[in-house]
Amino acid sequence: MLKAIGQLIATADVRVREYAALRNPWTNVYGLARSLLALGTLCTLLLNDTSKLFRPGAGVDSFPICSFASQASIYCLLGSPHLEIARWVSIIVLLLVISGYFPRWTAIPHWWVTFSLSSSAIVVDGGDQVSSVLTLLMIPLALGDSRLNHWLAAPGEPGNLYTRWVALSAAAAIRLQVAGIYFHASIKKMQVPEWVDGTAMYYWLNSNIFGLPEQLRPLFAPLLLGSTVAVATWGVVLLELILAAALFMPSARWRPLLLLGVVFHAAIAVFMGITSFAIAMMAALVLFLTPVEHHLHLLWPMGRGRPAVGGRGASADPYAAHGRSAYDGENGPA
């Protein structure tokens, strides 16, 4: 019995090492997501003063909200007289996260800032909650990141394989969380009569709160009639269901879905004005539909040509040595 358990542990150890050896999660993929999440929260804090974010509401007589876990938020710890100080401290942390410097040291402060806003402010949306959850799940990724800046290419030295495996496990948990968000959104819509009969988008886009901007109403109002609004309504439900199903798709199919999802959330920002939510979900899509070990070639040259896995001179694509891209085939990262 003990021998069998020992063999099982030894086999698991080999599998962990094999899985982690070809995958280095400390690329600019999770860096881009961190910066996008910080940007969404930063927009909320920069464009709204504390009198808008922290005020009495329905069933809320005192502010900031300091019940249960929210007592640990920066706004509750500093108290009502110092809300503006807490806001500017949060802004500084977010700017540092966006810059990419010191990911290991900014991971927990980043989560604390997003958690504080989502738990203590009266005016929040789904984007604030998504940011709070994703920044928490990214802590194991960031704590294992020894780079000076998260925009740099992954370090060439393998490092501790178990630290890498923990980071990869966190990345997998994030993918599961994002798939759950889209699945829950699509299923819940199917329980609402207006989404089932194809009229929901008419009501949403004509809403005084989330509706079309006045400048766009003359252009798009005629489209909110008949079959067009039905196609738009059912299309949203179908797209969210397809995005959730991407959890089980090979990585070769991720890229078009990523583009489609980004366009979808950009449209939400333009037509409904929920910009911070759109940015948070774009960050979620980056983590969900881009292999975390695949270094992106962005517009600026920082870190280009640095190896992602292996020794000096190795390719930035960890799969290149095996004759395939991280996006190719059924055997891509799940």
C-alpha positions as CSV (number, residue, x, y, z in Angstrom):
1,M,0.0,0.0,0.0
2,L,2.7,2.5,1.0
3,K,4.7,1.5,-2.0
4,A,1.8,2.1,-4.3
5,I,1.2,5.6,-2.7
6,G,4.9,6.3,-3.1
7,Q,4.7,5.4,-6.8
8,L,1.6,7.5,-7.3
9,I,3.3,10.5,-5.7
10,A,6.4,10.0,-7.8
11,T,4.3,9.8,-11.0
12,A,2.4,13.0,-10.0
13,D,5.8,14.7,-9.4
14,V,7.0,13.8,-12.8
15,R,3.7,15.0,-14.4
16,V,3.9,18.3,-12.6
17,R,7.5,18.8,-13.7
18,E,6.7,17.9,-17.3
19,Y,3.6,20.2,-17.4
20,A,5.5,23.2,-15.9
21,A,8.8,22.7,-17.8
22,L,7.3,23.9,-21.1
23,R,5.1,26.6,-19.7
24,N,6.3,29.9,-18.2
25,P,3.4,32.0,-17.0
26,W,5.3,35.2,-16.4
27,T,4.8,36.8,-19.7
28,N,3.1,40.1,-20.7
29,V,-0.3,38.2,-21.1
30,Y,-1.1,38.4,-17.4
31,G,0.7,41.7,-17.3
32,L,-1.6,43.2,-19.9
33,A,-4.6,41.8,-18.0
34,R,-3.3,43.4,-14.7
35,S,-2.9,46.7,-16.4
36,L,-6.3,46.6,-17.9
37,L,-7.9,45.7,-14.6
38,A,-6.1,48.6,-13.0
39,L,-7.1,51.0,-15.8
40,G,-10.8,50.2,-15.3
41,T,-10.6,50.9,-11.6
42,L,-8.5,54.0,-12.2
43,C,-11.1,55.4,-14.5
44,T,-13.8,55.0,-11.8
45,L,-11.6,56.7,-9.2
46,L,-10.4,59.5,-11.4
47,L,-13.7,60.4,-13.0
48,N,-15.8,60.3,-9.7
49,D,-15.0,62.1,-6.5
50,T,-15.7,60.6,-3.1
51,S,-19.0,62.4,-2.8
52,K,-20.4,60.3,-5.6
53,L,-18.7,57.0,-4.7
54,F,-19.5,57.1,-1.0
55,R,-22.9,58.4,0.0
56,P,-26.1,57.0,1.6
57,G,-28.3,54.7,-0.5
58,A,-31.3,52.4,-0.3
59,G,-30.8,50.5,3.0
60,V,-27.4,52.2,3.6
61,D,-27.5,55.0,6.1
62,S,-23.7,55.4,6.8
63,F,-20.8,55.4,4.4
64,P,-18.4,54.0,3.5
65,I,-19.9,50.5,3.8
66,C,-18.0,48.8,6.6
67,S,-19.8,45.5,7.3
68,F,-18.2,42.1,7.6
69,A,-15.1,41.8,5.4
70,S,-15.4,45.3,4.0
71,Q,-14.1,46.6,7.4
72,A,-10.6,45.7,6.0
73,S,-11.0,48.1,3.0
74,I,-8.8,51.2,2.9
75,Y,-11.8,53.5,3.1
76,C,-13.0,51.9,6.3
77,L,-9.5,51.8,7.9
78,L,-8.9,55.5,7.2
79,G,-12.5,56.5,7.9
80,S,-15.0,58.9,6.5
81,P,-12.9,62.1,7.1
82,H,-10.1,60.7,5.0
83,L,-11.9,59.2,2.0
84,E,-10.1,61.5,-0.4
85,I,-6.7,60.5,0.9
86,A,-7.7,56.8,0.5
87,R,-8.9,57.6,-3.1
88,W,-5.5,59.1,-4.0
89,V,-3.5,56.3,-2.4
90,S,-5.5,53.9,-4.5
91,I,-4.9,56.0,-7.6
92,I,-1.1,55.9,-7.0
93,V,-1.2,52.1,-6.5
94,L,-3.2,51.6,-9.8
95,L,-0.8,53.8,-11.7
96,L,2.1,51.7,-10.5
97,V,0.3,48.5,-11.5
98,I,-0.4,49.9,-15.0
99,S,3.3,50.8,-15.4
100,G,4.1,47.2,-14.8
101,Y,6.9,47.8,-12.3
102,F,7.3,45.5,-9.3
103,P,4.5,43.0,-10.0
104,R,5.5,40.9,-7.0
105,W,5.2,43.8,-4.6
106,T,2.1,45.4,-6.1
107,A,0.0,42.3,-6.4
108,I,-1.6,42.4,-2.9
109,P,-2.0,46.2,-2.8
110,H,-3.7,46.0,-6.3
111,W,-6.2,43.4,-4.9
112,W,-6.7,45.5,-1.8
113,V,-7.6,48.6,-3.8
114,T,-10.1,46.8,-6.0
115,F,-11.6,44.9,-3.1
116,S,-11.9,48.2,-1.1
117,L,-13.8,49.9,-3.9
118,S,-16.2,47.0,-4.7
119,S,-17.0,46.4,-1.0
120,S,-17.2,49.9,0.4
121,A,-18.5,52.2,-2.4
122,I,-22.2,52.6,-3.0
123,V,-21.8,53.1,-6.8
124,V,-20.3,50.0,-8.2
125,D,-21.0,47.7,-11.2
126,G,-20.1,44.2,-12.2
127,G,-16.7,45.3,-13.5
128,D,-15.6,46.3,-9.9
129,Q,-16.6,42.9,-8.7
130,V,-14.8,41.1,-11.5
131,S,-11.7,43.1,-10.9
132,S,-11.8,42.3,-7.2
133,V,-12.0,38.5,-7.9
134,L,-9.5,38.4,-10.7
135,T,-6.8,40.4,-8.9
136,L,-7.2,38.0,-5.9
137,L,-6.8,35.0,-8.2
138,M,-3.7,36.6,-9.8
139,I,-1.8,37.0,-6.5
140,P,-0.1,33.5,-6.9
141,L,0.9,34.5,-10.4
142,A,2.4,37.8,-9.3
143,L,4.1,36.6,-6.2
144,G,6.1,34.2,-8.3
145,D,7.1,36.9,-10.8
146,S,10.7,37.9,-10.2
147,R,10.8,40.4,-13.1
148,L,11.3,44.1,-12.6
149,N,8.3,44.8,-15.0
150,H,5.4,42.7,-16.1
151,W,5.8,43.9,-19.7
152,L,9.1,42.2,-20.1
153,A,9.4,38.8,-21.8
154,A,9.4,35.8,-19.5
155,P,12.8,35.1,-17.9
156,G,14.9,32.5,-19.6
157,E,15.8,30.5,-16.5
158,P,13.2,27.9,-15.5
159,G,13.2,28.8,-11.8
160,N,11.3,26.8,-9.3
161,L,9.0,24.4,-11.1
162,Y,6.6,24.1,-8.2
163,T,6.3,27.9,-8.0
164,R,5.6,27.9,-11.7
165,W,3.0,25.1,-11.3
166,V,1.2,27.1,-8.6
167,A,1.1,30.1,-10.9
168,L,-0.2,27.9,-13.8
169,S,-2.9,26.5,-11.4
170,A,-3.9,30.1,-10.6
171,A,-4.2,30.8,-14.4
172,A,-6.4,27.7,-14.8
173,A,-8.6,28.9,-11.9
174,I,-9.0,32.3,-13.6
175,R,-10.1,30.6,-16.8
176,L,-12.6,28.6,-14.9
177,Q,-13.9,31.7,-13.2
178,V,-14.3,33.7,-16.4
179,A,-16.1,30.8,-18.1
180,G,-18.4,30.7,-15.1
181,I,-19.2,34.4,-15.5
182,Y,-20.2,34.1,-19.1
183,F,-22.2,30.9,-18.5
184,H,-24.1,32.4,-15.6
185,A,-24.8,35.6,-17.6
186,S,-26.3,33.6,-20.5
187,I,-28.3,31.2,-18.4
188,K,-29.7,33.9,-16.2
189,K,-30.8,35.8,-19.4
190,M,-32.8,32.8,-20.5
191,Q,-34.9,33.0,-17.4
192,V,-36.0,36.6,-18.2
193,P,-39.1,36.9,-20.6
194,E,-37.7,39.9,-22.4
195,W,-34.5,38.1,-23.3
196,V,-36.5,35.0,-24.4
197,D,-38.9,36.9,-26.7
198,G,-36.1,39.0,-28.2
199,T,-37.0,42.5,-26.9
200,A,-34.5,43.0,-24.1
201,M,-32.0,45.1,-26.1
202,Y,-34.8,47.5,-27.0
203,Y,-35.4,48.3,-23.4
204,W,-31.7,48.4,-22.4
205,L,-30.7,50.7,-25.2
206,N,-33.7,53.0,-24.6
207,S,-33.0,53.2,-20.9
208,N,-32.4,56.6,-19.4
209,I,-29.5,55.2,-17.3
210,F,-27.8,52.6,-19.6
211,G,-29.3,53.5,-23.0
212,L,-27.8,55.0,-26.1
213,P,-26.0,58.3,-25.8
214,E,-28.1,61.2,-27.2
215,Q,-25.6,61.6,-30.1
216,L,-26.1,58.1,-31.3
217,R,-29.9,57.8,-30.9
218,P,-30.9,59.2,-34.3
219,L,-28.5,56.8,-36.0
220,F,-29.4,53.6,-34.1
221,A,-33.0,54.2,-32.9
222,P,-34.5,52.9,-36.3
223,L,-32.5,49.6,-35.8
224,L,-34.2,48.9,-32.5
225,L,-37.3,47.7,-34.2
226,G,-38.6,44.3,-35.5
227,S,-36.2,41.5,-36.3
228,T,-33.0,43.6,-35.8
229,V,-33.5,44.0,-32.1
230,A,-34.4,40.3,-31.8
231,V,-31.2,39.2,-33.5
232,A,-29.2,41.6,-31.3
233,T,-30.9,40.2,-28.1
234,W,-30.5,36.6,-28.9
235,G,-27.0,37.2,-30.3
236,V,-25.8,38.4,-26.9
237,V,-27.1,35.3,-25.2
238,L,-25.6,33.0,-27.8
239,L,-22.2,34.8,-27.8
240,E,-22.0,34.6,-24.0
241,L,-22.7,30.9,-24.2
242,I,-20.1,30.3,-26.9
243,L,-17.5,32.2,-24.8
244,A,-18.3,30.0,-21.8
245,A,-17.9,26.9,-24.0
246,A,-14.4,28.1,-25.0
247,L,-13.2,26.6,-21.7
248,F,-13.4,23.2,-23.5
249,M,-12.2,24.3,-26.9
250,P,-8.6,23.8,-28.3
251,S,-6.5,26.9,-28.1
252,A,-6.4,27.2,-31.9
253,R,-10.0,28.5,-31.7
254,W,-9.3,31.1,-29.0
255,R,-8.0,34.0,-31.0
256,P,-11.2,34.8,-33.1
257,L,-13.3,34.4,-30.0
258,L,-11.0,36.9,-28.2
259,L,-11.5,39.4,-31.0
260,L,-15.2,38.9,-31.0
261,G,-15.4,39.3,-27.2
262,V,-13.3,42.4,-27.2
263,V,-15.6,44.0,-29.9
264,F,-18.6,43.0,-27.9
265,H,-17.4,44.7,-24.7
266,A,-16.2,47.7,-26.6
267,A,-19.8,48.0,-28.0
268,I,-21.1,47.9,-24.4
269,A,-18.8,50.7,-23.5
270,V,-19.9,52.9,-26.5
271,F,-23.6,52.1,-26.5
272,M,-24.3,51.7,-22.8
273,G,-21.6,53.8,-21.2
274,I,-20.4,51.0,-18.8
275,T,-16.7,51.6,-19.6
276,S,-15.1,50.2,-16.4
277,F,-17.1,47.0,-16.8
278,A,-16.1,46.7,-20.4
279,I,-12.4,47.1,-19.6
280,A,-12.5,44.6,-16.8
281,M,-14.1,42.0,-19.0
282,M,-11.5,42.7,-21.8
283,A,-8.9,41.9,-19.2
284,A,-10.8,38.7,-18.2
285,L,-10.9,37.7,-21.9
286,V,-7.1,38.2,-22.3
287,L,-6.6,35.8,-19.4
288,F,-9.3,33.4,-20.7
289,L,-8.5,33.3,-24.4
290,T,-4.7,33.8,-24.6
291,P,-2.2,31.1,-23.4
292,V,-0.7,32.7,-20.4
293,E,2.8,31.4,-21.4
294,H,2.5,33.0,-24.9
295,H,4.4,36.3,-24.9
296,L,2.5,38.9,-26.9
297,H,4.4,41.2,-29.4
298,L,2.9,44.5,-28.5
299,L,3.5,48.0,-30.0
300,W,6.4,48.8,-27.8
301,P,9.7,46.9,-27.9
302,M,10.2,46.2,-24.1
303,G,11.4,42.7,-23.7
304,R,11.2,41.6,-27.3
305,G,13.6,38.9,-28.2
306,R,13.9,37.7,-24.5
307,P,13.4,33.9,-24.1
308,A,10.2,32.7,-22.6
309,V,11.3,29.2,-21.5
310,G,14.7,27.5,-21.5
311,G,18.2,28.8,-21.6
312,R,19.8,31.7,-23.3
313,G,18.8,32.1,-27.0
314,A,15.6,30.1,-26.6
315,S,12.5,31.1,-28.5
316,A,9.9,33.4,-27.0
317,D,7.3,30.9,-27.9
318,P,7.6,27.9,-25.5
319,Y,6.1,25.6,-28.1
320,A,8.4,26.6,-31.0
321,A,11.0,24.0,-30.0
322,H,8.4,21.4,-30.6
323,G,7.4,22.7,-34.1
324,R,4.1,24.3,-33.1
325,S,2.7,27.5,-31.8
326,A,0.9,28.0,-28.5
327,Y,-2.2,28.5,-30.6
328,D,-1.9,25.5,-32.8
329,G,-3.7,22.2,-32.7
330,E,-5.7,20.2,-30.2
331,N,-2.8,19.9,-27.8
332,G,-2.5,23.6,-27.0
333,P,-2.7,24.6,-23.3
334,A,-6.1,24.2,-21.8
